Amino acid sequence: MSKTYTLRHTPPRERVLLISCMDLRLIDNLVRFMAADNLTNRYDQYIMAGTGFAAYSADPTYRAWLDALWTHLEFAYNEHKVRDVYIIQHRNCGMIKANIADFGPTKPAQAKEWALHYKIAGAMKKEILNYAVEKGWNKAKEPFNVQCFMMDLRGGVKMLDTDKELKD
């Protein structure tokens, strides 16, 4: 099965850290998406339930997940020279269902789910960019970039323009 992705971003030329959910329905689609960005064998992957939910949640349990992410991110930066991060949210996420809401199949419900994923991805992006600034990683010659995406359960991917959320 071939999948075509519409690029609204310039794919990185170097290594990437992919942050994704643990949902087993996504694994093959994630690999195909990364290959479509010419990143086969050039990405490190950090997997956690709900992807960016840990950055969005006020629950201290999930903040501990971020501590593990920072350790991984630091290693990926130093060892693999990662300068780009992909955050991939997905539809029908079990973590979101368990902690926030089961949005269901209607168009209004899906619009609410989409809006929540914007907020969650934006929160994670903001946390990662702040961390990169604290560490001195965001340099003019080597900027540190974070891109956010939304994947449906059939592997379709759309870019999330989270820059609006970062300005708020």
C-alpha positions as CSV (number, residue, x, y, z in Angstrom):
1,M,0.0,0.0,0.0
2,S,1.4,3.3,-1.0
3,K,0.7,6.5,0.9
4,T,1.1,10.0,-0.5
5,Y,1.7,12.9,2.0
6,T,1.3,16.5,1.2
7,L,4.4,18.3,2.6
8,R,3.7,21.7,4.1
9,H,7.2,21.9,5.7
10,T,10.7,21.5,4.6
11,P,11.9,18.1,5.8
12,P,15.1,18.1,7.8
13,R,18.3,17.0,6.1
14,E,19.8,15.5,9.3
15,R,18.6,13.3,12.1
16,V,15.2,13.8,13.8
17,L,13.7,12.8,17.1
18,L,10.2,11.4,16.5
19,I,7.9,11.7,19.6
20,S,4.9,9.5,19.1
21,C,2.2,7.6,20.9
22,M,2.5,4.0,21.8
23,D,-0.7,3.1,19.9
24,L,0.1,-0.1,18.0
25,R,-2.3,0.9,15.2
26,L,0.2,3.6,14.1
27,I,3.6,1.8,13.9
28,D,3.6,1.0,10.2
29,N,2.1,4.3,9.3
30,L,4.8,6.2,11.3
31,V,7.5,4.3,9.5
32,R,6.0,5.1,6.1
33,F,5.5,8.8,7.0
34,M,9.2,9.1,8.1
35,A,10.3,7.4,4.9
36,A,8.2,9.9,2.9
37,D,10.2,12.7,4.5
38,N,13.4,10.9,3.4
39,L,14.3,10.0,7.1
40,T,14.6,6.3,6.8
41,N,17.3,5.2,9.3
42,R,17.8,8.9,10.3
43,Y,15.4,9.2,13.2
44,D,15.3,8.4,16.9
45,Q,12.0,7.6,18.4
46,Y,10.6,8.3,21.8
47,I,7.3,6.7,22.5
48,M,4.8,7.6,25.3
49,A,1.1,7.2,25.7
50,G,-0.7,10.3,24.4
51,T,2.4,11.8,22.8
52,G,2.2,15.4,24.1
53,F,-0.4,14.8,26.8
54,A,2.3,14.8,29.5
55,A,3.1,18.5,28.7
56,Y,-0.5,19.4,28.6
57,S,-1.6,17.7,31.8
58,A,-1.4,19.2,35.2
59,D,-1.2,15.7,36.8
60,P,2.3,15.3,38.3
61,T,2.3,11.6,37.3
62,Y,2.7,12.6,33.7
63,R,5.2,15.4,34.4
64,A,7.5,12.5,35.4
65,W,7.2,11.3,31.8
66,L,8.6,14.6,30.7
67,D,11.7,14.1,32.9
68,A,12.4,10.9,31.0
69,L,11.8,12.7,27.7
70,W,14.4,15.4,28.6
71,T,16.9,12.7,29.4
72,H,16.2,11.0,26.0
73,L,16.2,14.4,24.2
74,E,19.6,15.3,25.7
75,F,21.1,12.0,24.6
76,A,19.6,12.3,21.1
77,Y,21.0,15.8,20.8
78,N,24.5,14.9,22.0
79,E,24.9,11.4,20.6
80,H,22.9,11.6,17.3
81,K,23.2,15.3,16.6
82,V,19.4,15.7,16.5
83,R,18.3,19.3,15.8
84,D,14.7,18.6,14.7
85,V,11.8,17.1,16.6
86,Y,8.6,15.7,15.1
87,I,5.6,15.4,17.4
88,I,2.9,13.2,15.9
89,Q,-0.5,13.2,17.6
90,H,-3.2,10.9,16.4
91,R,-6.9,10.5,16.1
92,N,-8.9,8.3,18.6
93,C,-6.1,8.3,21.2
94,G,-6.7,6.1,24.1
95,M,-4.9,8.4,26.5
96,I,-7.1,11.3,25.5
97,K,-10.2,9.1,25.9
98,A,-9.1,7.9,29.4
99,N,-8.2,11.4,30.7
100,I,-10.3,14.0,28.8
101,A,-13.1,12.7,26.6
102,D,-14.2,10.2,24.0
103,F,-15.0,12.5,21.1
104,G,-16.8,10.1,18.9
105,P,-17.4,10.0,15.2
106,T,-19.5,13.1,14.6
107,K,-18.0,16.1,12.7
108,P,-18.5,18.5,15.7
109,A,-16.9,16.0,18.0
110,Q,-14.0,15.5,15.7
111,A,-13.5,19.3,15.4
112,K,-13.3,19.4,19.2
113,E,-10.8,16.5,19.2
114,W,-8.7,18.3,16.5
115,A,-8.7,21.5,18.6
116,L,-7.5,19.7,21.6
117,H,-4.7,18.0,19.7
118,Y,-3.6,21.5,18.6
119,K,-3.4,22.6,22.2
120,I,-1.6,19.4,23.3
121,A,1.0,19.5,20.5
122,G,1.5,23.3,21.0
123,A,2.1,22.7,24.7
124,M,4.7,19.9,24.0
125,K,6.4,22.1,21.3
126,K,6.6,25.0,23.7
127,E,8.1,22.8,26.4
128,I,10.7,21.4,24.0
129,L,11.7,24.7,22.6
130,N,12.0,26.2,26.1
131,Y,14.2,23.3,27.1
132,A,16.4,23.8,24.0
133,V,16.8,27.5,24.8
134,E,17.7,26.6,28.4
135,K,20.4,24.2,27.2
136,G,21.7,26.7,24.6
137,W,20.8,24.4,21.7
138,N,19.0,27.0,19.6
139,K,21.8,28.6,17.6
140,A,21.6,30.8,14.6
141,K,23.7,28.5,12.5
142,E,21.9,25.3,13.8
143,P,18.4,26.2,14.8
144,F,16.5,23.7,16.9
145,N,13.1,23.0,15.2
146,V,9.9,21.3,16.3
147,Q,7.2,20.3,13.8
148,C,3.8,18.9,14.9
149,F,1.5,16.6,12.9
150,M,-1.8,14.8,13.2
151,M,-2.2,11.2,11.9
152,D,-5.5,9.5,11.3
153,L,-5.8,5.8,11.8
154,R,-5.3,5.1,8.1
155,G,-2.0,6.8,8.0
156,G,-3.0,10.2,6.6
157,V,-0.9,13.0,8.1
158,K,-1.6,16.7,8.3
159,M,0.7,19.3,9.7
160,L,-0.5,21.1,12.8
161,D,0.2,24.9,12.7
162,T,0.9,25.2,16.4
163,D,2.7,28.6,16.1
164,K,-0.6,30.3,16.8
165,E,-0.7,28.5,20.2
166,L,2.8,29.5,21.0
167,K,2.0,33.2,20.6
168,D,-0.9,33.0,23.2
